[in-house]
Amino acid sequence: MARVVVDVMLKPEILDPQGQAVANALPRLGVTEVASVRIGKRIELEFTGEPDLEKAREIADKLLANTVIESFDVRVEK
Amino acid sequence: MKIGVVTFPGSLDDGDARRAAGLAGAEAVQLWHADADLKGVDAVVLPGGFSYGDYLRCGAIARFSPVMEKIIDAANGGLPVLGICNGFQVLCEAHLLPGALLRNSHLHFRNRDQKLKVENTSTAWTSGYTEGQEIVIPVKNGEGCYQADEHTLDALEAEGRVVMRYLDGNPNGSQRDIAGIRNEAGNVVGLMPHPEHATEALTGPFGGGVDGLVMFTSVLASLGVKA
């Protein structure tokens, strides 16, 4: 099995309320040195044969990410 | 005239949407997400209330259901399509409407009677209103925050494609108080509030009651049915 990892992140200009909520909670843990938090998704695709990065990119573009608001990054996990 | 209402696994406002279609004088036709034909309907409503649990993003997986493939083709050919709440999310994911709907900026689910301003009446679904009319329609959503890039927002404004805007407070943080938009042709409309819940005086919101019914009578009028 070969694993391809797709990371999906909201584009920087898109508001991330989830990340903001976490950032607002950090001072309550005594953490003051983190300026901002952004939350994304990590998606793991297990290929039955050789990892196909092109195919993974197509899947990410069509389904896993909404490229209107999100960007994605695809890589083979060693 | 037949108005088809799609039921996705998880839809919960499909019954109300069919009832609204009936109250407006149409024959309501139930469409199942796995149907590969539209049963000869003259218009389609994608109702609110979750599709496939919206596991990945709201509407992202529903957009690939067999019935949606037919609806995308038909909408591009001029079929009137209204997406309400989750239906709006499905229309954005299907690229029939621009932009995307994100989690409410305050992170809370919001449900209340919502005052709206009708901004555009040149659509199949809003022709029965007057421009600038203030109406009340219930809103209930967790992911109703409309987002698009500045260029898209400017284009929507310039082309009169913002159909309705929130008044007296924005319930979800959507950009420029946008509650609903239309496609270029005006046959496809996405709206976050729920017009199907404002179609009868007994159960409709205070101060509005039946304001939502006009969306359903509008589409019948656009199809040539006299009120």
Interface residues (C-beta under 8 A of the other chain):
Chain A: E13 I14 L15 P17 Q18 A21 L63 L64 N66 V68 I69
Chain B: L56 R57 A60 I61 F64 C92 E93 P98 G99 A100 L102 R103 N104 S105 H106 L107 C145 Q147 A148 D149 G173
